Amino acid sequence: MAKVYTKPLRESFGELRGITGATMEDGTVYKARRGGVMTVENVEHIAAMKRDPRVMDNIAVETFHVPPAPGRHCPTCQFSAWDWQMICPKDGTPTEEDEHGSEN
């Protein structure tokens, strides 16, 4: 799993500029958060983005990280919450249980 940093979405003269996401040839869709971060599950998709002339100049950095521990997360801002946090402390959205479930 990797985080791909792109040009952030900004409003300029009434128009949104930046990258809102990417749709791959196999139909996989990656949505970029407003700050310009896309979480990409497949490393081959990063290579395909780098080869695409429309995207390759807009990818700033890519970093690999370890998936978060089981618990809860915010569906809006992707905040990793503890098992007992039912409300996201960042934006007040109800958190959801992670796909792999809780270990408690």
VENVEN-V618058 format. One record per residue. N is the residue number from 1. SS is DSSP state (H for helix, E for strand, L for the rest). PHI is phi in whole degrees, -180 to 180 (* if undefined). D_FIRST is the distance of its C-alpha to the first C-alpha in whole Angstrom. Layout:
# VENVEN-V618058
N/SS/PHI/D_FIRST, N/SS/PHI/D_FIRST
This chain:
# VENVEN-V618058
1/L/*/0, 2/E/-140/4, 3/E/-105/7, 4/E/-108/10, 5/E/-95/13, 6/E/-122/16, 7/L/-64/20, 8/L/-66/20, 9/L/-76/22, 10/E/-133/26, 11/E/-97/29, 12/E/-138/32, 13/L/55/35, 14/L/82/34, 15/E/-116/32, 16/E/-83/28, 17/E/-123/26, 18/L/123/23, 19/L/-105/20, 20/L/-98/19, 21/E/157/16, 22/E/-144/16, 23/E/-114/17, 24/L/-88/16, 25/L/-61/19, 26/L/-82/17, 27/L/96/18, 28/L/-67/14, 29/E/-115/15, 30/E/-115/12, 31/E/-100/15, 32/L/-88/15, 33/L/-72/16, 34/L/-57/20, 35/L/-77/19, 36/L/96/17, 37/E/-112/13, 38/E/-118/11, 39/E/-94/7, 40/E/-107/6, 41/L/-81/5, 42/L/-114/7, 43/H/-64/7, 44/H/-64/11, 45/H/-68/11, 46/H/-64/10, 47/H/-61/13, 48/H/-65/15, 49/H/-64/15, 50/H/-66/16, 51/H/-79/19, 52/L/-77/20, 53/L/-62/23, 54/L/-74/23, 55/L/-112/19, 56/L/-58/19, 57/L/-80/21, 58/L/-100/19, 59/E/-87/16, 60/E/-89/17, 61/E/-148/14, 62/E/-131/10, 63/E/-133/9, 64/E/-103/6, 65/L/-145/7, 66/L/-84/8, 67/L/-58/7, 68/L/-66/11, 69/L/-67/14, 70/L/-57/16, 71/L/168/18, 72/E/-128/18, 73/E/-147/17, 74/E/-89/18, 75/L/-70/18, 76/L/-86/19, 77/L/-110/18, 78/L/65/15, 79/L/-62/16, 80/E/-87/16, 81/E/-105/19, 82/L/-72/21, 83/L/-57/22, 84/L/-88/26, 85/L/-87/25, 86/L/-88/26, 87/E/-123/26, 88/L/-67/23, 89/L/-72/25, 90/L/-83/24, 91/L/-130/25, 92/L/80/27, 93/L/-77/25, 94/E/-62/25, 95/E/-82/22, 96/E/-120/20, 97/E/-71/19, 98/L/-64/16, 99/L/-57/15, 100/L/-83/16, 101/L/79/19, 102/L/-93/20, 103/L/-88/22, 104/L/-77/25
